[in-house]
Amino acid sequence: MKRIFDLCLAAVATVFLLLPLLVVAFMVRVTSPGPVLYWSDRVGRHNRIFKMPKFRSMKIGTPAVATHLLSDPDMYLTSIGSFLRRSSLDELPQLWSIFRGDMSFVGPRPALFNQYDLIKLRSENRVDLLVPGLTGWAQVNGRDELPLPQKVALEVEYLRRRSFYFDLKILWLTAVKVVLREGVSH
């Protein structure tokens, strides 16, 4: 049922977001050199690596690490990168990953391929059994500000409590946080 819900919601979202997708793609193209999309190597279900697209908010040549690990992340942002991240518009191309089945709307956010400590903790706690999500229980409870053990503990709680209604609650809380711009990376 979750997969059918994901496909239906992704189809509806794509229809409604087609114009914003095209506008953002155009804005990325004209404001900085390089491709419109950034394809990031991410860790999916069973620790399988997949390519996850995002609208490019960072300059070409930015190190492939989590943004909070950069010494001065602002120096790597494109002229519209901060806006894309604050508004979460950089995440829209991940609808493609949902269509492909690499991601779901709700699940743990996919780790970068080189976040070995997070990948190890998730594997030890069986969180790697879940399909990663566009949003998740950890995202609505602190996002990147959470220490890894707390983030994984929330993901374990999601693993235990997962249900259609819990997913709807997480989607609702995510929408509220995006509108209020709470916990959104700059």
C-alpha positions as YAML, in Angstrom:
chain: A
units: angstrom
residues:
- id: 1
  name: MET
  ca: [0.00, 0.00, 0.00]
- id: 2
  name: LYS
  ca: [2.89, 2.37, 0.82]
- id: 3
  name: ARG
  ca: [4.36, 2.00, -2.67]
- id: 4
  name: ILE
  ca: [0.99, 2.68, -4.34]
- id: 5
  name: PHE
  ca: [0.52, 5.75, -2.11]
- id: 6
  name: ASP
  ca: [4.03, 6.96, -3.01]
- id: 7
  name: LEU
  ca: [3.39, 6.56, -6.75]
- id: 8
  name: CYS
  ca: [-0.01, 8.29, -6.61]
- id: 9
  name: LEU
  ca: [1.25, 11.17, -4.47]
- id: 10
  name: ALA
  ca: [4.37, 11.57, -6.64]
- id: 11
  name: ALA
  ca: [2.21, 11.71, -9.79]
- id: 12
  name: VAL
  ca: [-0.10, 14.34, -8.29]
- id: 13
  name: ALA
  ca: [2.85, 16.33, -6.91]
- id: 14
  name: THR
  ca: [4.61, 16.26, -10.28]
- id: 15
  name: VAL
  ca: [1.54, 17.63, -12.05]
- id: 16
  name: PHE
  ca: [1.09, 20.43, -9.50]
- id: 17
  name: LEU
  ca: [4.81, 21.20, -9.27]
- id: 18
  name: LEU
  ca: [5.67, 21.02, -12.97]
- id: 19
  name: LEU
  ca: [5.78, 24.79, -13.43]
- id: 20
  name: PRO
  ca: [7.85, 25.42, -10.25]
- id: 21
  name: LEU
  ca: [10.20, 22.59, -11.31]
- id: 22
  name: LEU
  ca: [10.74, 24.25, -14.69]
- id: 23
  name: VAL
  ca: [11.19, 27.72, -13.15]
- id: 24
  name: VAL
  ca: [13.72, 26.48, -10.60]
- id: 25
  name: ALA
  ca: [15.61, 24.54, -13.29]
- id: 26
  name: PHE
  ca: [15.78, 27.70, -15.41]
- id: 27
  name: MET
  ca: [16.95, 29.79, -12.43]
- id: 28
  name: VAL
  ca: [19.71, 27.31, -11.55]
- id: 29
  name: ARG
  ca: [20.82, 27.24, -15.20]
- id: 30
  name: VAL
  ca: [21.07, 31.02, -15.61]
- id: 31
  name: THR
  ca: [22.60, 31.88, -12.22]
- id: 32
  name: SER
  ca: [25.60, 29.55, -12.15]
- id: 33
  name: PRO
  ca: [27.70, 27.46, -14.51]
- id: 34
  name: GLY
  ca: [27.22, 23.72, -14.42]
- id: 35
  name: PRO
  ca: [24.36, 21.25, -14.56]
- id: 36
  name: VAL
  ca: [20.89, 22.00, -13.19]
- id: 37
  name: LEU
  ca: [20.82, 18.79, -11.16]
- id: 38
  name: TYR
  ca: [23.35, 17.44, -8.72]
- id: 39
  name: TRP
  ca: [23.32, 13.62, -8.57]
- id: 40
  name: SER
  ca: [24.49, 12.55, -5.13]
- id: 41
  name: ASP
  ca: [25.60, 9.01, -4.26]
- id: 42
  name: ARG
  ca: [23.29, 8.00, -1.40]
- id: 43
  name: VAL
  ca: [22.75, 4.89, 0.69]
- id: 44
  name: GLY
  ca: [19.40, 3.22, 0.19]
- id: 45
  name: ARG
  ca: [17.63, 0.16, 1.48]
- id: 46
  name: HIS
  ca: [20.01, -2.68, 2.43]
- id: 47
  name: ASN
  ca: [22.88, -0.14, 2.15]
- id: 48
  name: ARG
  ca: [22.64, -0.15, -1.65]
- id: 49
  name: ILE
  ca: [24.10, 2.98, -3.31]
- id: 50
  name: PHE
  ca: [21.80, 4.94, -5.63]
- id: 51
  name: LYS
  ca: [21.97, 8.31, -7.38]
- id: 52
  name: MET
  ca: [19.68, 10.92, -5.80]
- id: 53
  name: PRO
  ca: [18.96, 14.13, -7.73]
- id: 54
  name: LYS
  ca: [18.67, 17.59, -6.21]
- id: 55
  name: PHE
  ca: [18.59, 21.00, -7.78]
- id: 56
  name: ARG
  ca: [22.17, 22.20, -7.56]
- id: 57
  name: SER
  ca: [22.53, 24.74, -4.75]
- id: 58
  name: MET
  ca: [26.31, 24.46, -4.38]
- id: 59
  name: LYS
  ca: [29.08, 25.53, -6.73]
- id: 60
  name: ILE
  ca: [30.91, 23.01, -8.88]
- id: 61
  name: GLY
  ca: [33.84, 21.52, -6.94]
- id: 62
  name: THR
  ca: [32.20, 21.57, -3.50]
- id: 63
  name: PRO
  ca: [33.47, 18.63, -1.39]
- id: 64
  name: ALA
  ca: [31.02, 15.68, -1.25]
- id: 65
  name: VAL
  ca: [30.34, 15.85, 2.49]
- id: 66
  name: ALA
  ca: [27.33, 16.76, 4.59]
- id: 67
  name: THR
  ca: [26.88, 20.54, 4.50]
- id: 68
  name: HIS
  ca: [27.25, 20.93, 8.25]
- id: 69
  name: LEU
  ca: [30.76, 19.41, 7.96]
- id: 70
  name: LEU
  ca: [32.02, 22.16, 5.62]
- id: 71
  name: SER
  ca: [34.12, 24.79, 7.37]
- id: 72
  name: ASP
  ca: [32.26, 27.64, 5.63]
- id: 73
  name: PRO
  ca: [29.21, 26.27, 3.76]
- id: 74
  name: ASP
  ca: [28.11, 29.75, 2.61]
- id: 75
  name: MET
  ca: [31.20, 30.15, 0.42]
- id: 76
  name: TYR
  ca: [30.07, 27.12, -1.61]
- id: 77
  name: LEU
  ca: [26.46, 28.22, -2.18]
- id: 78
  name: THR
  ca: [25.37, 29.48, -5.58]
- id: 79
  name: SER
  ca: [23.61, 32.85, -5.72]
- id: 80
  name: ILE
  ca: [20.21, 31.15, -5.31]
- id: 81
  name: GLY
  ca: [21.46, 28.17, -3.29]
- id: 82
  name: SER
  ca: [20.45, 29.60, 0.07]
- id: 83
  name: PHE
  ca: [16.93, 30.30, -1.19]
- id: 84
  name: LEU
  ca: [16.62, 26.80, -2.68]
- id: 85
  name: ARG
  ca: [17.63, 25.22, 0.63]
- id: 86
  name: ARG
  ca: [15.50, 27.46, 2.87]
- id: 87
  name: SER
  ca: [12.44, 26.79, 0.70]
- id: 88
  name: SER
  ca: [13.33, 23.08, 0.27]
- id: 89
  name: LEU
  ca: [12.89, 23.53, -3.50]
- id: 90
  name: ASP
  ca: [16.26, 21.82, -4.02]
- id: 91
  name: GLU
  ca: [14.57, 18.58, -2.89]
- id: 92
  name: LEU
  ca: [11.87, 18.50, -5.62]
- id: 93
  name: PRO
  ca: [13.82, 16.35, -8.12]
- id: 94
  name: GLN
  ca: [13.74, 13.55, -5.56]
- id: 95
  name: LEU
  ca: [10.28, 12.80, -6.89]
- id: 96
  name: TRP
  ca: [12.25, 10.93, -9.57]
- id: 97
  name: SER
  ca: [13.80, 8.70, -6.89]
- id: 98
  name: ILE
  ca: [10.32, 8.02, -5.50]
- id: 99
  name: PHE
  ca: [9.05, 7.01, -8.95]
- id: 100
  name: ARG
  ca: [12.06, 4.69, -9.35]
- id: 101
  name: GLY
  ca: [11.49, 3.10, -5.95]
- id: 102
  name: ASP
  ca: [14.85, 4.20, -4.54]
- id: 103
  name: MET
  ca: [13.01, 6.43, -2.09]
- id: 104
  name: SER
  ca: [9.64, 6.81, -0.42]
- id: 105
  name: PHE
  ca: [7.92, 9.96, 0.79]
- id: 106
  name: VAL
  ca: [8.55, 8.91, 4.41]
- id: 107
  name: GLY
  ca: [11.57, 7.06, 5.78]
- id: 108
  name: PRO
  ca: [15.02, 7.89, 7.09]
- id: 109
  name: ARG
  ca: [16.81, 10.48, 4.94]
- id: 110
  name: PRO
  ca: [19.32, 8.72, 2.69]
- id: 111
  name: ALA
  ca: [22.85, 8.99, 4.04]
- id: 112
  name: LEU
  ca: [25.70, 10.21, 1.89]
- id: 113
  name: PHE
  ca: [27.88, 7.33, 0.72]
- id: 114
  name: ASN
  ca: [30.71, 8.54, 2.99]
- id: 115
  name: GLN
  ca: [28.74, 8.97, 6.24]
- id: 116
  name: TYR
  ca: [30.21, 5.73, 7.56]
- id: 117
  name: ASP
  ca: [29.31, 6.34, 11.21]
- id: 118
  name: LEU
  ca: [25.63, 6.91, 10.34]
- id: 119
  name: ILE
  ca: [25.52, 3.92, 7.98]
- id: 120
  name: LYS
  ca: [27.08, 1.67, 10.66]
- id: 121
  name: LEU
  ca: [24.64, 2.82, 13.37]
- id: 122
  name: ARG
  ca: [21.67, 2.32, 11.06]
- id: 123
  name: SER
  ca: [22.84, -1.17, 10.11]
- id: 124
  name: GLU
  ca: [23.36, -2.15, 13.75]
- id: 125
  name: ASN
  ca: [19.80, -1.03, 14.49]
- id: 126
  name: ARG
  ca: [18.22, -2.52, 11.33]
- id: 127
  name: VAL
  ca: [17.20, 0.91, 10.01]
- id: 128
  name: ASP
  ca: [18.88, -0.11, 6.74]
- id: 129
  name: LEU
  ca: [15.84, -2.33, 6.12]
- id: 130
  name: LEU
  ca: [13.76, 0.79, 5.40]
- id: 131
  name: VAL
  ca: [13.44, 2.57, 2.08]
- id: 132
  name: PRO
  ca: [14.87, 6.06, 2.62]
- id: 133
  name: GLY
  ca: [12.46, 8.98, 2.49]
- id: 134
  name: LEU
  ca: [12.05, 12.53, 1.32]
- id: 135
  name: THR
  ca: [11.20, 13.24, 4.96]
- id: 136
  name: GLY
  ca: [11.15, 11.24, 8.13]
- id: 137
  name: TRP
  ca: [10.54, 11.12, 11.86]
- id: 138
  name: ALA
  ca: [14.06, 12.42, 12.59]
- id: 139
  name: GLN
  ca: [13.55, 15.32, 10.15]
- id: 140
  name: VAL
  ca: [10.46, 16.59, 11.93]
- id: 141
  name: ASN
  ca: [12.20, 16.18, 15.28]
- id: 142
  name: GLY
  ca: [15.41, 18.11, 14.67]
- id: 143
  name: ARG
  ca: [16.90, 17.27, 11.29]
- id: 144
  name: ASP
  ca: [20.69, 17.87, 11.05]
- id: 145
  name: GLU
  ca: [20.87, 19.42, 14.50]
- id: 146
  name: LEU
  ca: [20.43, 15.98, 16.09]
- id: 147
  name: PRO
  ca: [23.45, 13.97, 17.24]
- id: 148
  name: LEU
  ca: [23.70, 10.70, 15.28]
- id: 149
  name: PRO
  ca: [22.64, 8.40, 18.14]
- id: 150
  name: GLN
  ca: [19.49, 10.48, 18.71]
- id: 151
  name: LYS
  ca: [18.72, 10.59, 14.97]
- id: 152
  name: VAL
  ca: [19.07, 6.80, 14.69]
- id: 153
  name: ALA
  ca: [16.96, 6.32, 17.85]
- id: 154
  name: LEU
  ca: [14.16, 8.29, 16.15]
- id: 155
  name: GLU
  ca: [14.58, 6.18, 13.01]
- id: 156
  name: VAL
  ca: [14.34, 3.01, 15.12]
- id: 157
  name: GLU
  ca: [11.15, 4.42, 16.63]
- id: 158
  name: TYR
  ca: [9.84, 4.98, 13.09]
- id: 159
  name: LEU
  ca: [10.78, 1.39, 12.18]
- id: 160
  name: ARG
  ca: [8.71, 0.13, 15.15]
- id: 161
  name: ARG
  ca: [5.75, 2.50, 14.70]
- id: 162
  name: ARG
  ca: [5.51, 2.72, 10.91]
- id: 163
  name: SER
  ca: [2.03, 2.76, 9.52]
- id: 164
  name: PHE
  ca: [0.05, 4.62, 6.91]
- id: 165
  name: TYR
  ca: [-1.33, 7.00, 9.56]
- id: 166
  name: PHE
  ca: [2.09, 7.63, 11.09]
- id: 167
  name: ASP
  ca: [3.39, 8.48, 7.60]
- id: 168
  name: LEU
  ca: [0.51, 10.93, 7.13]
- id: 169
  name: LYS
  ca: [1.37, 12.56, 10.46]
- id: 170
  name: ILE
  ca: [5.01, 12.91, 9.41]
- id: 171
  name: LEU
  ca: [4.01, 14.39, 6.03]
- id: 172
  name: TRP
  ca: [1.75, 16.89, 7.79]
- id: 173
  name: LEU
  ca: [4.48, 17.88, 10.28]
- id: 174
  name: THR
  ca: [6.94, 18.23, 7.40]
- id: 175
  name: ALA
  ca: [4.60, 20.57, 5.52]
- id: 176
  name: VAL
  ca: [4.19, 22.70, 8.64]
- id: 177
  name: LYS
  ca: [7.97, 22.86, 9.18]
- id: 178
  name: VAL
  ca: [8.64, 23.78, 5.55]
- id: 179
  name: VAL
  ca: [6.04, 26.57, 5.65]
- id: 180
  name: LEU
  ca: [7.45, 27.85, 8.96]
- id: 181
  name: ARG
  ca: [11.03, 27.21, 7.72]
- id: 182
  name: GLU
  ca: [11.93, 25.38, 10.91]
- id: 183
  name: GLY
  ca: [15.15, 23.36, 10.89]
- id: 184
  name: VAL
  ca: [15.84, 24.10, 7.22]
- id: 185
  name: SER
  ca: [19.49, 24.28, 6.11]
- id: 186
  name: HIS
  ca: [20.67, 27.64, 4.81]
...
